[in-house]
Amino acid sequence: MLNIDEKIYQQVSGNLQEFDPLPDGNYVVVVEESEVRENKSGNGYHLALKLRVQGGPYRNRIIFLNQGLTNNPISLRHLKNVLDACDYKHSVNELDQYASTLLDKVVVAKVTHSKG
């Protein structure tokens, strides 16, 4: 059984703009969280990053990046771009042990959206 306060629920209103997607563009961000996680399906892993925008009108907004860890060349290219931007110095096969070395790295994140 749910335990949602009906009074609070009825009073909630306002603009949800703070949850709208960031516009396409480049954002200076800092890595706040970094870990290798198992996929929901249990058949693989991904690098989970939480990035915080550092300036401009979107300061303090959060970007979540879940980068698949597969042998797909496109996925590996994206992973390499992320790790290179964060100046990752270890073997990619040790990422589960050294994901924390990405913490506090300041990088430029390129946000793009595709239709669908």
C-alpha positions as CSV (number, residue, x, y, z in Angstrom):
1,M,0.0,0.0,0.0
2,L,1.3,3.5,-0.9
3,N,1.8,6.1,1.8
4,I,1.5,9.4,-0.1
5,D,0.3,12.4,1.8
6,E,-2.9,13.3,0.0
7,K,-2.9,16.9,1.4
8,I,0.6,17.6,0.1
9,Y,-0.2,15.9,-3.2
10,Q,-3.2,18.2,-3.7
11,Q,-1.1,21.3,-2.9
12,V,1.7,20.5,-5.3
13,S,1.7,22.8,-8.4
14,G,4.1,25.0,-10.3
15,N,6.5,24.8,-13.1
16,L,8.6,21.7,-13.5
17,Q,11.1,23.6,-15.7
18,E,13.9,22.5,-13.4
19,F,13.3,18.9,-14.6
20,D,13.1,19.7,-18.3
21,P,16.0,18.4,-20.3
22,L,18.9,20.7,-20.7
23,P,19.1,22.3,-24.1
24,D,21.7,21.0,-26.6
25,G,25.1,22.5,-26.0
26,N,28.3,22.2,-24.1
27,Y,28.4,22.4,-20.3
28,V,31.3,22.5,-17.8
29,V,30.5,19.8,-15.3
30,V,32.1,18.1,-12.3
31,V,31.8,14.3,-11.8
32,E,30.0,13.9,-8.5
33,E,29.3,10.1,-8.6
34,S,31.0,7.4,-10.6
35,E,30.6,3.6,-10.4
36,V,30.3,0.5,-12.5
37,R,26.8,-1.0,-12.1
38,E,25.2,-4.2,-13.3
39,N,22.5,-3.6,-16.0
40,K,18.9,-4.1,-14.9
41,S,18.7,-7.2,-17.1
42,G,21.7,-8.7,-15.3
43,N,23.6,-9.5,-18.5
44,G,26.2,-6.7,-18.5
45,Y,27.5,-3.5,-16.9
46,H,27.6,0.2,-17.4
47,L,29.5,3.2,-16.1
48,A,27.1,5.4,-14.1
49,L,28.1,9.0,-13.8
50,K,26.3,11.9,-12.0
51,L,27.6,15.2,-13.4
52,R,26.7,18.7,-12.0
53,V,26.7,21.8,-14.3
54,Q,29.2,24.4,-12.9
55,G,28.0,27.7,-14.3
56,G,25.6,29.7,-16.4
57,P,21.8,29.6,-16.3
58,Y,21.8,25.9,-15.7
59,R,24.2,25.9,-12.8
60,N,23.7,23.0,-10.4
61,R,21.5,21.0,-12.8
62,I,22.4,17.3,-12.9
63,I,23.2,15.2,-15.9
64,F,23.1,11.4,-15.5
65,L,25.2,9.4,-17.9
66,N,25.0,5.6,-18.1
67,Q,27.6,4.4,-20.6
68,G,27.4,0.7,-21.6
69,L,30.4,-1.4,-21.1
70,T,30.2,-3.7,-24.1
71,N,32.5,-4.7,-27.0
72,N,30.4,-2.7,-29.4
73,P,32.7,-0.3,-31.3
74,I,30.3,2.6,-31.0
75,S,29.8,2.0,-27.3
76,L,33.6,1.7,-26.8
77,R,34.2,5.0,-28.7
78,H,31.8,6.8,-26.4
79,L,33.4,5.2,-23.3
80,K,36.9,6.2,-24.6
81,N,35.7,9.8,-25.0
82,V,34.4,9.9,-21.5
83,L,37.5,8.3,-20.0
84,D,39.9,10.4,-22.0
85,A,38.0,13.6,-21.0
86,C,38.4,12.6,-17.3
87,D,42.1,11.7,-17.8
88,Y,41.6,8.1,-16.7
89,K,45.0,6.4,-16.3
90,H,44.1,2.8,-15.7
91,S,43.2,-0.2,-17.9
92,V,39.6,-0.1,-19.1
93,N,39.3,-3.6,-17.7
94,E,40.0,-2.2,-14.2
95,L,37.3,0.4,-14.4
96,D,35.2,-1.3,-11.8
97,Q,38.1,-0.9,-9.3
98,Y,39.1,2.6,-10.3
99,A,35.8,4.3,-11.2
100,S,36.3,6.5,-8.2
101,T,39.3,8.1,-9.8
102,L,36.8,10.0,-12.0
103,L,35.3,11.8,-9.0
104,D,35.8,15.6,-8.9
105,K,37.1,15.8,-12.5
106,V,35.9,18.9,-14.3
107,V,35.1,18.3,-17.9
108,V,33.0,19.6,-20.8
109,A,29.9,17.6,-21.4
110,K,28.2,17.8,-24.8
111,V,24.4,17.4,-24.5
112,T,22.5,16.4,-27.6
113,H,18.9,15.1,-28.1
114,S,17.6,12.9,-30.8
115,K,14.0,12.6,-31.9
116,G,12.1,9.8,-30.2
